[in-house]
Amino acid sequence: MRDVARTAGVHPGTVSRVLNPRTRELVNPVTAGRVEQAAREMGYSLNPIARGLKTRRTFTVGVLIPDLENPLFPPIIRGIERVLDSAGYTALVASTDGEPAQERQRLEALIARQVDGFVIATAERRHPVVADAIASDLAVVLVNRTIDGGGVFAVVPDDRRGSATAVAHLAGLGHTRIGHIAGPQSTTTGLLRHRGFVEAMGDAGLAVGPEQIAHGETFTIAGGARAARTLLASAEPPTGIVAANDLLALGAYTALADAGLDCPADVSVVGFNDMPFADRFDPPLTTIHIPHGHIGARAAELLLERIEDPEATPQTLMFEPTLIVRESTAAPPRKPRRSPPGSGGTAARGSRGAGPTR
Amino acid sequence: MRDVARTAGVHPGTVSRVLNPRTRELVNPVTAGRVEQAAREMGYSLNPIARGLKTRRTFTVGVLIPDLENPLFPPIIRGIERVLDSAGYTALVASTDGEPAQERQRLEALIARQVDGFVIATAERRHPVVADAIASDLAVVLVNRTIDGGGVFAVVPDDRRGSATAVAHLAGLGHTRIGHIAGPQSTTTGLLRHRGFVEAMGDAGLAVGPEQIAHGETFTIAGGARAARTLLASAEPPTGIVAANDLLALGAYTALADAGLDCPADVSVVGFNDMPFADRFDPPLTTIHIPHGHIGARAAELLLERIEDPEATPQTLMFEPTLIVRESTAAPPRKPRRSPPGSGGTAARGSRGAGPTR
């Protein structure tokens, strides 16, 4: 652009305006003609639509996010952008607030803007908008969550294994009464983390009844606080909680503080995602790390492959989660809460007097 | 759409595909013809480009964000979306990583997609991309930061007043040695918070020398930690720190912990923004609350006004900040650090023996 500007004897901003059909009329026609001639001679074209006409592409990709205020998504978007940038594509992000009507409207607005494909982070297990998009032969890659059934490109965490890792961590610390704050079961992340929890409890030989599972209606702090209160009110409250994501875990912190309980001295909490700032919470959150930047980057790579080759075979990539131990987990209290009154003494003393040999 | 589908005897997804030029060819021509006739009869048009041709609008707005991973921006975007949604517009968000080349490319991609205007959160004080956009007569509203000089629509916090409020809070607690972690001076937020700090110190009769100001090169935790280390290494380290944003304040937490100092017992810290999760940090952060959702919403309203009336007079709206006191601020330690060795005893004892009457 700078070369065209020098040749035509104008400011680079003028070149930009002339070569863009939207702004061309703002430039004096004689100058515009000179710029266009210089650009033609130098084989330069700024306008992505003109570039798209040749290749039938617009070099833009739509990204649908359910909730930008969940700090999980910005690292995914950054991963997507990193790959798209280096391939000369631009990501246009739209958030849907988890509202199907809003999502359809966003999708259609982006289709009308002729994006070359979509990375979709809003999938629910049964999802008409996503199903329609795939049926319409749009290039689509799902990220973080996927849909029930196959026929789709997706890049997701290994949700079951993540929950299993969290359960194994708490069991290894000596916890036997472990509860789960489940996410919405309409999402694969909510469902599979729940199933992974139940399976891992069974594998560890630990009982898991319905009173050990409480459901957050949404993946939010408020949802987590309500669910944690339900767990704490049960006859045998848990000494350890596996939350289906970090916001639900933060909600558990709130409920514990409200109940006058200490985390981790009274109740340990494990999150899921390792979202930004999880290390700065009080206490710093033990959680299941998911490489969201890599997940976003691989989703973008898959999408570019799919755009190049519409016949590409659908595939699902699952990323392995890793446990990050911080300060929200510890051994269970030696004297469980809600033991019969009058069993006496401090936790240490009580435990000394109530060993397995007696 | 459901009515059209019922009349034509097809699935609503088919109506969506037929009425979209991008996906029309995927539908069998006989069915497509039936859907189009039903849509015409019912006066229904799905295609925003077709709608745009009538009104010369596309009902999309581009939003440029410097760094989606700064939790400050999602609430601004949500405010923008709330207003645009109710006016039938869709926001397309692009992030620029603070890179001018990336920003220009994003802006041009959005112009090529024929957005009706821009909300720009990436402004630096001297900003060729923004200046060009305004000169090209694009509808532009700046949000959070503005540019030097006038001629632009902007919605920003009252940055000077925010710093003054933070200084007054620390001075009221008894601090006299107050330092500032300044943000990048290339932004109005960095510059005006710095100037507001210096002015407020003068107004409070407190000395402010160059060793009391340390600069974060970026609005990041790492930048804040480096700057805080500089402040702590000075001959008379501060007992209170005013950080130009919350990420810089978090960096100060890191530097204090590394130096074995307690916040707030040894050093108080005040942030700026009240970003999401500021109440969950360890310790919960005292900060200057900015109503980012309202700022985003007002920016979108101004943009819609500007789109309706290209002759509208540029205006800058400044939002009043409010102090949120949490647990990162307290009275200064009674015995300042780095006092001469051998002055003996604990802080409490030393203070008893070293009162002003001696």
Interface residues (C-beta under 8 A of the other chain):
Chain A: G13 S16 R17 N20 R22 T23 L26 L46 N47 P48 I49 T58 F59 T60 L68 E69 P71 P74 P75 I77 R78 E81 D85 T90 A91 L92 V93 A94 S95 D97 Q102 R104 Q105 R106 E108 A109 L110 I111 A112 R113 Q114 P128 A131 D132 A135 S136 D137 L138 L250 Y253 P276 F277 R280 F281 D282 P283 P284
Chain B: G13 S16 R17 N20 R22 T23 L26 L46 N47 P48 I49 T58 F59 T60 L68 E69 P71 P74 P75 I77 R78 E81 D85 T90 A91 L92 V93 A94 S95 D97 Q102 R104 Q105 R106 E108 A109 L110 I111 A112 R113 Q114 P128 A131 D132 A135 S136 D137 L138 L250 Y253 P276 F277 R280 F281 D282 P283 P284
